[in-house]
């Protein structure tokens, strides 16, 4: 299998054009992967909107809780991605393999833990959203089916992150395409009861999601096992506390950042729910349309994290900064175009989900506001990837805490509820938060304070207890 390092050797070019080509080469598969990953949620919302807005609201509320789970899974993936990229940048493939497997141990642990939490506390967690009884009942069904087998979500996050850290953005993309085609077909069959399948509504959507994630996990393991640099070694499944500490030191702030974001999201979602189920449904639909633009930003952030991470591992900090700047500008350009699409065609997009004129109007207004702040969102997402590559997950964490809890949640209440601006005020608040965080990241980057190289993995001076004869040469070479 051709991984990223092989690709880089073919087109490594010090020129500006060469760097841009390299960013695109890595970003485009990631964009496609992200698009198809997002398509799972998009398809569920689209199909369920044909049943009723209560179902849309139920899935949206459930996904807000699931996003907290994702925060933990993503943090493990971020830490593993960066450590793998740093190790390969330093030409230390054995270390990359080992730390990647240690990250999978964490993925299994937290996947099982969140599944148990769901088993016992699904309804109380959803009650925090202040949902109407009908929406709460529907949401509980969806939540239990999707989240009890959380281990598949967790493994997919980390397996994909390991492949991307090694520069292979194509394999996760292929897996994403396959499972989403299957998810769409199976979801349609189980939701509406066609092709001989029972009509299961929201439960059918949940079962299709779980089935697609199980398949995705198996396919990603297949690609890992066919990777020269990441294929599993039996001896590396023993818990290595030094590597676990490295992952925790980098992943904990990343987890806290996303947890701050998702917990804050639950708070302001509660404010939106108070505006009515139809308004919350409009918000969810608008978010599912806007996420198409998000995925472009995350694709470029993936490329920046890989390239900057490898350059930092090779002690080429100027080159890392160059990739961060180029990736940000390229994302800004593409997301500005998508922002224009959201601004001018938001009402049309809303009409694909519902025929309710008031809901369509709310969706259109939300997407107009969203379209205006897409350039700032591009900078926020891409520079966050650069900070993570530089082992600096703390500064984005602090920004997210302030942005979500002080600016976004506060302004959602003030503009949306207190001033009575409704969904317009909600999305203006979101935009102001994004502009604030993008600006702070940019200023800190320009000042040169974005790298935390002391957080980078330090070489070991002696072998750890689990060292085997098979890995002794790597140990001697300070892996």
N, C-alpha and C positions, 0 to 999 in steps of 0.2 A: 504494500500500500504506500502510495506516495504522500508523505507528510509534508508539513510546511517547511521543515529544514531543507529537504531535498528541493522544494520549489525555490526557496530563497537562494540556494546555490546556483540555480539556473539563471535567475534574473537579477542577482544582486547588482545594484547600480547606484553609485554615490550621487548621481545627479538628482535634481528636484523631480524631474519627470519619472525617473526610476523609482524614487520613494513613493510618489503618488500611485504608480502602477502597483507597487507592492501593497500599499494600503488597500487599494481596490481589490486586489487579488484575494486578500484575507477578509475584507469587509463584505463583499457581495455574497459569498456563501453564508456568512453569519446573518446578513439581512434576510436572505431567503429562509434560513432556518428560523429566525425570530418571527418572520411573517407567518410561517406555517404553524409554529408553536402558538402564536396568538390566534391563529385561525380556529383552534379548538374552541376557545371562548367565544369567538365571533359566531361560529356555526351554532353553538348551543343557544346563544342569545337570539340569533335569527330564527331558528326553528321554534324555540319556545315563545317568541313574540307572536307566532301564529296561533298559539293556544290562549295566551292572555298576558297582561302586564304584571299580574301577581307573580307569575312564574319567572319573568325577567327580573323583577325586584328580588325574589328569593335567591336566585342564582347570583345576582350582584352582591347581596348581603353575605352570602356564603363565601364568595370569592374574596371579600374583604377580610374575613377571618383566615381563610386559606393563605392570604398574602403574608400573614404573620409566620405561618409555617415556612412559606417560601423564603422568608427573610433569613431563617436559620440555614436552610438548604443552600441558598445563594451565597451566604457568607462562607460556608465550607468550600463551595465551588470557587469563589473568588480567591480565597487563600491558596487553594491547591493550584489553580490556574497560574497565579503569580509565581509561586514557588517552583512549579514545573518550568515555566518560562525562564525564570532566573537561572535555574540549574542548567538548562540547555544552552542558555546564552554563555554560561561559563564552561561549556563542553563537558558537563557532568551528567551524563544520561542515567547512570545508575541511581544517583540521588533523585532525579526526576521520577523514575519508576517507583522508588521506595515511598517517597512522600505522597505520590498519587494514590498508592494503595492504602496508606495510612488515612488519607482523606475519605476513602471509601468505607473504612471502619467507622468513622464518625457519621457518615451518611446513613449507614445501617442503624446505628444507635439512635440517632435523632428521628429517623423514619419510623422506627418502632415506637419510640416515645410519643410522637405526635399522633400516631394511630391510636394508642391507648388513651390519650387525652380526649380524642374525638369520641371514642367508644363510650366514655363515661360522662362527658361534659358537652356534647354536641348542642343540645337545646339551650342550656344556660349560657353558652357562648353566644349563640344567635340572639338570645333575649337582650344582650347588651346593646343590640342595634335598635331596640325600640320598635320592632316590626309589628304589624297587625297580625292577629292570630292566624288568619288564612295564609299569609306570606310566611309566617314562622313555621307552620306545619309543613309547607312545601319545602322550605329551606332545610329543615331537619332531615328530610328524606335524602335530598341531594348531598348534603354535607356528610352524612354517615357513609353513604356509598362511595363517595369520592375520596374522603379523607382517612377512613380507617386503614386502607392499604396505602398509607402515605409513603411507605418505603420505596415504592416505585417512582414517586415524584422525586424523592431525595436522591436516589441512585441516578436518575436521569440528569439531574442538575450537575452532580459531581463527575459522572462519567463524561458528559459533554465538556465540562470545564477542563478535565485532564487532557482530552483530545485537542481542545483549542490551545491550551498552554503549550502543547507540543507542536502547535502550528497547523494542526489538521482541522480546518474549519469545514471541509467538504463532507466528511463522514457524518458529523451531527446534522448537517443540512440534508443529506440523503435520508437519514433516519426520520427527520422531521417531516419531510415530504411524504414518506411512506405511511407513517402512523396517522398523519392528518387526513390523507385520502381515505384510509380505513375508518378513521373516526367519523368523518362526515357521512360516509355511506351507512355505517352501523348506527350512528346517531339518528339519522333520518328513519331508518327501518324501525328502531326501537321506540322512538318518540311517537311516530304516527301509525305504527303497526302495519307495515307494508312488507311485501315479499315473504309472507308467511310468518313474520315475527309478531309477537304480541304488542299491542299498543300500551306503552308504559309511561308516556309523558316525561316528566322531569326525572323519574327514576331511570328511564331509558337513556336519557342524555348522560346521566352519571355513570351508568354501566359502560357506555361506549367510551367515555373518557378513561375509565380505569383500564379497560381492555387495550386501548391504544398505548397507555403508559407502560403496561406490562410488556407489550411487544417492543416498545421503544427501548426499554431497559435491556432486553435480550439482544437486540440489534447492536446497541452501543457496546455491550460486553464483547460481542463478536468482533467489532472493529478494534477494540482495545487489544484483544488477543492476537490480532493480526498486525499490531503495531510493533515495529522493531524496538522502539524506545519505551513502550508502556506495557507490553505484555506481562501478565501477572507472574510473580515468582512466589512459590509456596512459603519460603522463609520470610517474606515481607509482610505476611498476614499477622505475624506476632506484633502486639502493640509496642510501638517505640515511643516512649514518653518524650524524648527529645524532639522528635518530629511532631508529635501531638502538641507540644508546647509552641513550636514554631507556627503551626496552623492556627492555634488559639490566639497567639499574639497578633496575628494579622487578621484573622477572621472575626474575632470578637468585636472590634470597632465596626467592621463591615456589617455584622449582624445587628449591632446596636443601631446603626444608621437606618437600616431597613425597618427594624422594629419601631424606632421612633416614627418613621414615615407611616407604617401601617397602623400603629396604634393611634396616631393623629388622624389618620384616614377614617378609622372607625368613629372617632369623636365627631368629625365634621359630616360623616355619612349620617350620623344620628340627627344632625341639624337638618340635613336635606330630607330625610325621611319625614321630619315634622312638617315639611311643606306639602306632603301628600305622596301616595304611592305612584301616581302618574308622573309627578315631578322627578321622583327618584328613578323611575324607569327611564325617563328621558335622559337623566344624567348618565345612567349606565350605558344606554345606547350611544350617546355622544362619546363616552369614553372608549367604547369598543370601536368606533370609527376612527377616533383620533389616534389610537394605538398603532395604526398603520404607519404614521409618521414617527412615532416613538421607535419602532423597530429599525428604521434606518439609522437613527442615532445610536442605538445599541449595537448595531452591526459595525459601525465605525469605532465605537468604544472598544469592541472586541479586538479589532485590528490594532488600535493604539495600545491596548493593554499587552497584547502579544509582543508587538515590535518594541515598545518602550521597555517592557520587562526583560526581553532578551538583550537589548542594548545596555540596560543597567546591570544585568548579570555579567556582561562583558566589560563593564566599567567604562562604557561610552555614553556618558551622561548628556553631552551636547547632541548626539544623534537621537537620544531618547526624547529630548525636548523638541527637536525638529519634527519627529513623527507625531508628537502630541499636538503641535501647532497645525501641521498639515491636515491631520485627521479632523481636527475641530473645524477648520475652514471648509473642508469638503462636506462634512455633515451639515454645517450651517447652510451651504448653498442648496443642497438637496432638500433639506427640511423646510427651507423658505418656499420652495416650489410647492411642496406638499401643504404648507400652511396656506398658500393662496388657494389651493384646491378646497381645503376645509372651509375657508372664508366664503368662497363663491358658490360652493355646491353642497353646503351643509344641510339645507332643507331637503334637497333631492335625496341625499344619503339617508336622512331620517324617514323619508317616505317609503324606503325599502323595508322598514321594520314595522310600521304601523300606519293606519289610516286616520288615526285620531289627530285632528288639525292642531289642537292645543299642544299635544306632545311633539308633533313635527316642528311646530314653531319654537318650542323650547330647545329641541335638539339643534335647530338651525342657529339660534342665538348663541348657544354654548359653543358650537363649532366655529362661529365667526370670531368669538373672543379667543378661542384656542388657536385659530390660525394666525392671529397676530403675535403670539408669543412663541411660535415654533422655532424661530432663529435662536432665541435665548435657551430654549430647551435643548437644542443641538449642542450648544457650548457646555451646558450643565452636564449632559450625559457623557459627552466625549472626554471632557477634562476630568470627570470623576474616574473614568477608566485610566487616565494617565496618572492620577494621584495613586490609585490602587497599584499600578505597575511599579510606582516608586516607593511601595511599602508604606504609603501614607494614607491609612484609612481613618485616622483620627479626625483630621480637619473636616472632611466631608460629613463625618458623624455629627460633629458639633453644629455644622451649618444646617443639617437636616433637622436636628432637634429644635433649633431656633425657628427655622423656616416653617416646619409643620405645626408646632405647638403655639408659637407666638404669632407668626404672620398668617399662615394659611387658616388654621382653625379659628383664630380670633377674627380675621376678616370675613370668613364665611358666615360667622354669626352676625357680625356687625353689618355687613353689606347685604347678605342674603335674607336675614331674618329681621334684625332691628330696623334697618332702613327699608325693608320690604322689596328689595330688588330681585328676590327670588333666585332662579338659576343663573341669571345674568351676574348677580353679585357673587355667587359661588365661583363661577369660572374666572371672574376678574380677580378674586382672591387667590385662586390657584396661579394665575399668571404673575401676580405681584411676587408671590413666593419664589417662583422659578427665576424671575429676573433678579431678585435679591441673591439667590444662591449662585447663579451663573456669574454675576458680577463679582461676588466675593472670591470664587474660585479663580476667575481671570486675574484679578488684582494680585492675589497670592502667587499665582503662576508667574506673572510678569516680574514680580519681586524676587523670583527664584527660590521661594520657600516651599515648593511643592514636593520636594524629595525628602524622604526620611531614610537615608541609606543605612543608618545604624540599625534599622529594623530588619535589614536584609539578613538572610540566613547566613550564619557564621559557619565556617568549616570546622569540622570536628578534629581534635588533636589526637584522639585515641578512639579505638573501636568500642562500640556499644556492646552490651552483653549478648545481643541476638546475632552478632556477626557470625557468619558461617564461612566455611572454607571457600564456598562458591563466591562469596562477596568480599573476601579478604583483600583482594587487589584493589577494589574500589575503596575500601576502608583506608588502606595505606595511602591512597591518593586523596585523603581528606574529603570523603564524600559525606 
